Amino acid sequence: MLALGGDNSIPVYAAIGELLASRAELQTMRKTDNIGQLRNSVAALHRAPHRHIAPFANLLLAEVEFATGDFVVSLATVDSVLKLKGESGIGRETGDAYRLCGDLVARLGCSPSAPVVHCYRTAVNVARKQGARALDLRAAFSFARFQQTTNLMRQSTLSPAALRVSQAQRTLPP
C-alpha cells in the first residue's frame, strides 16, 4: 500500500500504508520508537481529502498508545475519535472507541465504576444497533472482564453469544 500511494501520488493510500506498517511494528514491539511516525501518518490523514478515514486512524493510534502503556494520551486520542464521530454520525469506530474508552478508564482506576460501565454498555449497544457481532463480542468480553475484576459480574449483561462462550468455558476442565 505504501508503494501504491507513493508511486501514484495518492496521499491517503500512502498515509494508510504508513499507519498500518507503523502499527504492525509497534504491536510486535520491534520498534517502540516508531509511534512518532504513526502520529505523523494520522496527521496526514486529517489533511487528506478523505477525512472519513481519520477516526479509524485515530482509533488505531489509540490502541497502540494503550498497548505501549500511554493510557492518558490514549484516552485523549479516543476522545478525539468520539468527537469526530459525533460530527459525522455513528460509524464502525464508535463502538470500538467506547470499548477502548472503558478499558482505559478501568485501567486508570476510575472510582466509582459508573463511567466504565457506561462506556462498555454504550459499546455493546452501538455494536448491536449496527449488527456487528464481532464488535458486540469484543465489547461484551471487555465488559465481562471488568465485571469479574471488580466483582460486579451479572450474567444478564453479557450478549447471548458471550454468555454461551462463558458457560462453555466453565464446563471445560482446568
VENMOTA-V496807 format. One record per pair of residues at least 12 apart in sequence whose ideal C-beta (glycine too) atoms are under 10 Angstrom apart, sorted by the first residue. I is the first residue (numbers start at 0). J is the second residue. Records with the same first field share a line. If there is no record, write none. Layout:
I->J, J
This chain:
0->12, 13, 14, 15, 16, 17, 18, 19, 20
1->13, 14, 15, 16, 17, 19, 20
2->16
3->15, 16
4->16, 17
5->17
9->47, 49
10->43, 44, 46, 47, 48, 49
11->43, 44, 46, 47, 48, 49, 50, 51, 52
12->47, 49
13->40, 43, 44, 47
14->39, 40, 41, 42, 43, 44, 45, 46, 47, 49, 52, 53, 56
15->40, 43, 44, 47, 49, 52, 55, 56, 59
16->40
17->36, 37, 39, 40, 41, 43, 44
18->36, 37, 38, 39, 40, 41, 43, 44, 52, 55, 56, 59, 60, 63
19->37, 40, 56, 59
20->33, 36, 37, 40
21->33, 34, 35, 36, 37, 38, 39, 40, 41, 59, 60, 63
22->34, 37, 40, 56, 59, 60, 62, 63, 66
23->63
24->36, 37, 63
25->37, 59, 60, 62, 63, 64, 66, 67
26->59, 62, 63, 66, 67
28->66, 67
31->67
33->63
34->60, 63, 64, 67, 69, 72
37->56, 59, 60, 63, 64
38->56, 57, 60, 63, 64, 72, 76
40->56, 59, 60
41->53, 55, 56, 57, 58, 59, 60, 61, 76, 79
42->56, 60
43->56
44->56, 57
45->57, 79, 83
50->83, 87
51->83, 87, 90
53->79, 80, 83, 87, 92
54->79, 80, 81, 82, 83, 84, 86, 87, 90, 91, 92, 93, 95, 96
55->80, 83, 90, 91, 92, 95
56->76, 80, 92
57->76, 77, 78, 79, 80, 81, 82, 83, 84, 92, 96
58->76, 77, 79, 80, 81, 83, 84, 91, 92, 93, 95, 96, 99
59->76, 80, 92
60->72, 73, 76, 77, 79, 80
61->73, 74, 75, 76, 77, 78, 79, 80, 92, 95, 96, 99, 100, 103
62->76, 77, 95, 99, 102
63->76
64->76, 77, 99, 103
65->77, 99, 102, 103, 106
68->106
70->102, 103, 104, 106, 107
71->103, 107
73->99, 100, 102, 103, 106, 107
74->99, 100, 102, 103, 104, 106, 107
75->103
76->96, 99, 103
77->92, 95, 96, 97, 98, 99, 100, 101, 102, 103, 104, 118
78->96, 100, 103
79->96
80->92, 93, 95, 96, 97, 99, 100
81->93, 96, 97, 100, 118, 121
82->96
83->96
84->96, 97, 125
89->125, 128, 129
90->125, 129
91->125, 126, 129, 131, 134
92->125, 134
93->121, 122, 125, 126, 128, 129, 134
94->121, 122, 123, 124, 125, 126, 127, 128, 129, 131, 134, 135, 137, 138
95->122, 125, 126, 131, 133, 134, 137, 138
96->118, 121, 122, 125
97->117, 118, 119, 120, 121, 122, 123, 124, 125, 126, 134, 138, 141
98->118, 119, 121, 122, 123, 125, 126, 134, 135, 137, 138, 139, 140, 141, 142
99->118, 122, 137, 138, 141
100->114, 115, 117, 118, 119, 121, 122
101->114, 115, 116, 117, 118, 119, 120, 121, 122, 123, 138, 141, 142, 144, 145
102->115, 118, 119, 122, 138, 141, 142, 144, 145
103->115, 118
104->116, 117, 118, 119, 145
105->118, 119, 141, 142, 144, 145, 148, 149
106->145
110->149
112->145, 146, 149, 151
115->141, 142, 145, 146, 149, 151
116->142, 145, 146, 149, 151, 156
118->138, 141, 142, 145
119->138, 139, 140, 141, 142, 143, 144, 145, 146, 156
120->138, 142, 156
121->138
122->134, 135, 137, 138, 139, 141, 142
123->135, 136, 137, 138, 139, 141, 142, 156, 157, 158, 161
124->138
125->138
126->138, 139, 158
127->139, 158
132->158, 160
133->160
135->158, 159, 160, 161
136->157, 158, 160, 161, 164
137->161
138->158, 161
139->156, 157, 158, 159, 160, 161, 162, 164, 165
140->157, 158, 160, 161, 164, 165
142->156, 157, 158, 161
143->156, 157, 158, 161, 162, 164, 165
147->165
152->165
154->166
